[in-house]
């Protein structure tokens, strides 16, 4: 085999490995921040902003 063939084969083998190493596998840390209007708070059960009950 020639040097060019060996080089091309090694690039084809290593490129996907390098690309997957760059991916972030920590999907849980990428959650969006929720902001509600003043006087409301986030209700995780209802998945919406709800009015804060004042006492």
N, C-alpha and C positions, 0 to 999 in steps of 0.2 A: 504494500500500500504506500501511497505517496504521503508526504507531509501534509499537503493540502486536504486530502481525504480524511486523515486523522484529525486535523484541526476542525474541519467541518462537522465531523461526527461528534467531537467533544462539545462543540458549541450547541449542536442540536440536543445533546443530552443535558447539558448544564443550564441552558437558558430557562427551561420550565422550572427547574429547581430554584434558580435565583429569583424568578418572578414570584413564586409562591412564598419565598422567604420574605419578600417585601410586603406581603398582604398582612393586614391586621386581623388576627383571629379572635380578638377580644370584642365580640359584638355587643356584649352587655354594657361596656363602658361608653358606648356611642349613643346612648339614649338622648333624645331631645329634651331640652329644658322647657318646662311649661310655665308660662306666665299668665296670670289671670288679672283681670281689671281690679282696681282698688275696691275693697269691700267684698271681694269674693275670694274663694280659695279652691284649690283643686280637689275634687272628690274622685279618688282612684276607682271606687266601685262604679260610679255613674260615668266615669271617664269624661267629665265636663267640669267647668267652673260653677260653683254654687255660691249663693249669698251667705255671708257669715252672719250667724244669729247673734245679735247683741243682747246683753242682759242688763 
